[in-house]
Amino acid sequence: MTKIKVCPPSAHVKNFTKVFISILLFSLAIGCSKESEKLSDEYKQALALFQSKQLPEASQAFRRLYEENPDYLLVRLMLAKSYFLSNKLKEALSLFEEDFAENPKRLESAVWMYRTRFVMGEDLGEVAKGLDEVISNDSNDVEAWILRGRIYEVLGRKDLAIESYRNVVKHEERLGLAYFRLSELLFHGDNRDGKEELTKARTFGFKGKPERRTEETDGTKIKGKK
């Protein structure tokens, strides 16, 4: 039997192969980069339409993105919000449920899902239980507390509605304090910044005037400086 002698590839062939593979990978990288940039631009345009309340156009834009890449950023959630605000509640609910199933840690999707069920008149007791689960995972979710309070109002559970709203107020009080402290930090020396922050603080019940802060009063005096 005649043995066939297989010659190893020459150095020229090896070099050509390496160059070809490098060019191929480079071309693929450029293609992916352009595709990613295109996707990002389309997403930004869809967001701009949503924020300017052009809901039909926003729905169409997010729908195209959803059909192309449903898991890209918040495409699915934003499409659902567009449907909800357009009163397409069934479509919105389906997408909120899908998004929460795909992203169990995205509690915003859960709150919107329960909000949609509430508006659609589903079993409010079950909706309230679902919100309790959301709150058990994040007790700082103000939107969940507000929706829970509204539901318990409808159910006639004044005690639980009060509990919900008190939790909202508790968070807003902390927010008001933060705005007030921020206004004091910005209002120092001859600087009069912080007016916007002070206005926001006053909406939460803080009526005092920010003190003029100096190096001596705010503890920032540098050693050796006179």
VEXBADO-875881 format. One line per field, with one value per residue (C-alpha): residue number from 1; z, y, x. Coordinates in steps of 0.25 Angstrom, whole numbers, plus 5000, padded with zeros to 4 digits. Layout:
num: (NUM | ...)
up: (Z | ...)
north: (Y | ...)
east: (X | ...)
//
This chain:
num: (1 | 2 | 3 | 4 | 5 | 6 | 7 | 8 | 9 | 10 | 11 | 12 | 13 | 14 | 15 | 16 | 17 | 18 | 19 | 20 | 21 | 22 | 23 | 24 | 25 | 26 | 27 | 28 | 29 | 30 | 31 | 32 | 33 | 34 | 35 | 36 | 37 | 38 | 39 | 40 | 41 | 42 | 43 | 44 | 45 | 46 | 47 | 48 | 49 | 50 | 51 | 52 | 53 | 54 | 55 | 56 | 57 | 58 | 59 | 60 | 61 | 62 | 63 | 64 | 65 | 66 | 67 | 68 | 69 | 70 | 71 | 72 | 73 | 74 | 75 | 76 | 77 | 78 | 79 | 80 | 81 | 82 | 83 | 84 | 85 | 86 | 87 | 88 | 89 | 90 | 91 | 92 | 93 | 94 | 95 | 96 | 97 | 98 | 99 | 100 | 101 | 102 | 103 | 104 | 105 | 106 | 107 | 108 | 109 | 110 | 111 | 112 | 113 | 114 | 115 | 116 | 117 | 118 | 119 | 120 | 121 | 122 | 123 | 124 | 125 | 126 | 127 | 128 | 129 | 130 | 131 | 132 | 133 | 134 | 135 | 136 | 137 | 138 | 139 | 140 | 141 | 142 | 143 | 144 | 145 | 146 | 147 | 148 | 149 | 150 | 151 | 152 | 153 | 154 | 155 | 156 | 157 | 158 | 159 | 160 | 161 | 162 | 163 | 164 | 165 | 166 | 167 | 168 | 169 | 170 | 171 | 172 | 173 | 174 | 175 | 176 | 177 | 178 | 179 | 180 | 181 | 182 | 183 | 184 | 185 | 186 | 187 | 188 | 189 | 190 | 191 | 192 | 193 | 194 | 195 | 196 | 197 | 198 | 199 | 200 | 201 | 202 | 203 | 204 | 205 | 206 | 207 | 208 | 209 | 210 | 211 | 212 | 213 | 214 | 215 | 216 | 217 | 218 | 219 | 220 | 221 | 222 | 223 | 224 | 225 | 226)
up: (5000 | 4996 | 5007 | 5004 | 5009 | 5015 | 5014 | 5026 | 5022 | 5017 | 5025 | 5014 | 5016 | 5031 | 5030 | 5020 | 5029 | 5041 | 5033 | 5028 | 5041 | 5047 | 5036 | 5038 | 5053 | 5050 | 5040 | 5050 | 5061 | 5053 | 5048 | 5063 | 5067 | 5056 | 5060 | 5075 | 5072 | 5063 | 5074 | 5084 | 5075 | 5073 | 5088 | 5091 | 5080 | 5086 | 5100 | 5095 | 5088 | 5101 | 5110 | 5101 | 5102 | 5087 | 5092 | 5078 | 5072 | 5085 | 5085 | 5070 | 5073 | 5085 | 5078 | 5067 | 5077 | 5085 | 5072 | 5069 | 5083 | 5095 | 5105 | 5101 | 5113 | 5117 | 5104 | 5109 | 5121 | 5113 | 5102 | 5114 | 5120 | 5106 | 5105 | 5119 | 5117 | 5103 | 5111 | 5104 | 5118 | 5113 | 5104 | 5115 | 5126 | 5117 | 5115 | 5130 | 5134 | 5124 | 5128 | 5143 | 5139 | 5131 | 5142 | 5156 | 5163 | 5155 | 5165 | 5156 | 5146 | 5158 | 5163 | 5149 | 5147 | 5160 | 5156 | 5143 | 5150 | 5160 | 5148 | 5141 | 5153 | 5157 | 5171 | 5179 | 5191 | 5182 | 5177 | 5191 | 5194 | 5182 | 5187 | 5201 | 5194 | 5187 | 5200 | 5207 | 5197 | 5197 | 5208 | 5202 | 5189 | 5191 | 5178 | 5184 | 5197 | 5190 | 5182 | 5194 | 5201 | 5190 | 5189 | 5204 | 5203 | 5192 | 5201 | 5213 | 5221 | 5227 | 5237 | 5226 | 5216 | 5228 | 5230 | 5215 | 5214 | 5227 | 5221 | 5209 | 5218 | 5226 | 5213 | 5209 | 5222 | 5220 | 5206 | 5211 | 5222 | 5211 | 5202 | 5214 | 5218 | 5204 | 5203 | 5215 | 5209 | 5196 | 5204 | 5209 | 5209 | 5198 | 5190 | 5189 | 5182 | 5188 | 5186 | 5178 | 5189 | 5199 | 5192 | 5191 | 5206 | 5209 | 5202 | 5212 | 5224 | 5226 | 5229 | 5234 | 5227 | 5223 | 5232 | 5225 | 5227 | 5229 | 5230 | 5246 | 5246 | 5236 | 5241 | 5228 | 5233 | 5228 | 5239 | 5239 | 5231 | 5237)
north: (5000 | 5013 | 5023 | 5038 | 5048 | 5060 | 5072 | 5082 | 5096 | 5105 | 5118 | 5126 | 5118 | 5120 | 5135 | 5137 | 5129 | 5138 | 5150 | 5146 | 5142 | 5156 | 5163 | 5155 | 5157 | 5172 | 5173 | 5166 | 5175 | 5188 | 5182 | 5179 | 5193 | 5200 | 5191 | 5194 | 5209 | 5208 | 5201 | 5211 | 5223 | 5217 | 5214 | 5229 | 5234 | 5225 | 5230 | 5245 | 5242 | 5236 | 5247 | 5257 | 5250 | 5246 | 5232 | 5226 | 5229 | 5224 | 5211 | 5209 | 5212 | 5203 | 5192 | 5192 | 5191 | 5180 | 5171 | 5173 | 5171 | 5170 | 5169 | 5182 | 5192 | 5195 | 5193 | 5183 | 5192 | 5205 | 5198 | 5194 | 5208 | 5214 | 5204 | 5207 | 5222 | 5220 | 5212 | 5199 | 5192 | 5177 | 5179 | 5186 | 5176 | 5165 | 5172 | 5176 | 5161 | 5157 | 5167 | 5164 | 5149 | 5151 | 5161 | 5157 | 5167 | 5179 | 5183 | 5195 | 5185 | 5178 | 5191 | 5195 | 5181 | 5182 | 5197 | 5191 | 5180 | 5191 | 5199 | 5187 | 5184 | 5171 | 5164 | 5176 | 5166 | 5159 | 5172 | 5176 | 5163 | 5165 | 5179 | 5174 | 5164 | 5176 | 5184 | 5172 | 5172 | 5188 | 5195 | 5208 | 5207 | 5219 | 5216 | 5202 | 5209 | 5219 | 5209 | 5200 | 5211 | 5214 | 5200 | 5198 | 5211 | 5205 | 5192 | 5200 | 5197 | 5210 | 5205 | 5199 | 5211 | 5220 | 5211 | 5211 | 5227 | 5228 | 5221 | 5230 | 5242 | 5236 | 5236 | 5249 | 5255 | 5250 | 5255 | 5269 | 5269 | 5265 | 5277 | 5286 | 5282 | 5283 | 5297 | 5301 | 5295 | 5303 | 5315 | 5320 | 5333 | 5342 | 5330 | 5330 | 5316 | 5306 | 5314 | 5303 | 5293 | 5302 | 5303 | 5288 | 5286 | 5296 | 5288 | 5277 | 5286 | 5292 | 5307 | 5311 | 5320 | 5314 | 5319 | 5326 | 5315 | 5319 | 5311 | 5312 | 5308 | 5296 | 5290 | 5292 | 5302 | 5297 | 5296 | 5308 | 5317 | 5330)
east: (5000 | 5005 | 5007 | 5003 | 5012 | 5006 | 5015 | 5013 | 5008 | 5019 | 5022 | 5015 | 5002 | 5003 | 5005 | 4994 | 4985 | 4988 | 4986 | 4973 | 4968 | 4972 | 4965 | 4953 | 4952 | 4955 | 4944 | 4934 | 4938 | 4935 | 4922 | 4918 | 4922 | 4914 | 4902 | 4904 | 4905 | 4892 | 4884 | 4889 | 4885 | 4871 | 4869 | 4872 | 4863 | 4852 | 4854 | 4854 | 4840 | 4835 | 4840 | 4833 | 4820 | 4820 | 4814 | 4810 | 4823 | 4830 | 4822 | 4826 | 4841 | 4842 | 4834 | 4844 | 4855 | 4848 | 4846 | 4861 | 4867 | 4856 | 4867 | 4875 | 4875 | 4861 | 4854 | 4843 | 4840 | 4839 | 4830 | 4821 | 4821 | 4818 | 4806 | 4801 | 4801 | 4794 | 4783 | 4787 | 4786 | 4786 | 4798 | 4805 | 4802 | 4807 | 4821 | 4822 | 4820 | 4830 | 4840 | 4839 | 4840 | 4853 | 4858 | 4853 | 4862 | 4856 | 4845 | 4841 | 4835 | 4827 | 4822 | 4817 | 4811 | 4803 | 4799 | 4794 | 4786 | 4780 | 4775 | 4770 | 4761 | 4768 | 4767 | 4772 | 4775 | 4785 | 4791 | 4793 | 4800 | 4809 | 4813 | 4816 | 4826 | 4832 | 4833 | 4839 | 4851 | 4852 | 4845 | 4850 | 4842 | 4833 | 4825 | 4821 | 4817 | 4808 | 4801 | 4799 | 4793 | 4783 | 4779 | 4776 | 4768 | 4759 | 4758 | 4754 | 4766 | 4769 | 4779 | 4788 | 4786 | 4791 | 4803 | 4806 | 4806 | 4814 | 4825 | 4824 | 4825 | 4836 | 4844 | 4840 | 4844 | 4858 | 4858 | 4854 | 4865 | 4875 | 4871 | 4872 | 4886 | 4890 | 4885 | 4893 | 4905 | 4903 | 4900 | 4913 | 4921 | 4917 | 4912 | 4896 | 4895 | 4885 | 4872 | 4866 | 4870 | 4864 | 4851 | 4850 | 4853 | 4842 | 4832 | 4835 | 4833 | 4847 | 4844 | 4858 | 4868 | 4881 | 4893 | 4904 | 4916 | 4930 | 4943 | 4941 | 4927 | 4927 | 4940 | 4948 | 4959 | 4972 | 4983 | 4992 | 4983 | 4980)
//
